[in-house]
Amino acid sequence: MTDSSIVKKEGTYFPLKHYNKVIKKECDVYVKDTTTEKPKLLLKFRKNRIPQSICKTAYHNMYQAAQKRNRNRGSAAGLVKSSKLPKYAKNISKQDKFRVFYRNKKGTLKKDNIGNISMSNIIGYYDKPDRNTLKTVISGINKKIRPKHMCRTNAFTQKDIHKWNKVTPYLKQVDTSF
């Protein structure tokens, strides 16, 4: 697919029958660069690069976090379907392909937008502060700030630091592979 045609498919899940080839062995995949007509590396598929013991430890420590259901994953959760939205969000006032604004039972428009419920979660650190505005005291005056370059620890890493510590060898192996 061309870049412009795949952009139109954002949020779409492709069934196995969509593919005419499934990669099962290690390989490098190239595409022809449209500007230079030369081969351009698209992806590298590698198998068994991380020891099974490290994979199993990571799996057991991340499994519970991965089962959490979230409603804020946008296109990663697919195109909006009313059957995949939380039950409380049936009174939709506005929507796009991936998110909806909804009214509660009293008819009040909610400020947050949500998407399909999906089993998804993040671990480690996140690249910016959460939606709540941070406050800091400068010269005795409360000022709201939004730092541009600040990471925050997410819930998994804060609450389950022992699990996080058991997952980091896996993440280091993934990093080394790249």
SULKAFEN-V137409 format. One record per helix or strand of 3 or more residues. SS is the DSSP state (H for helix, E for strand). FROM is the first residue (numbers start at 1). LEN is the number of residues. If there is no record, write none. Layout:
BEGIN
SS;FROM;LEN  SS;FROM;LEN
END
This chain:
BEGIN
H;3;5  H;16;3  E;27;6  E;39;7  H;52;15  H;74;4  H;82;3  H;87;3  E;91;5  E;100;4  E;134;5  E;141;5  H;155;5  H;161;17
END
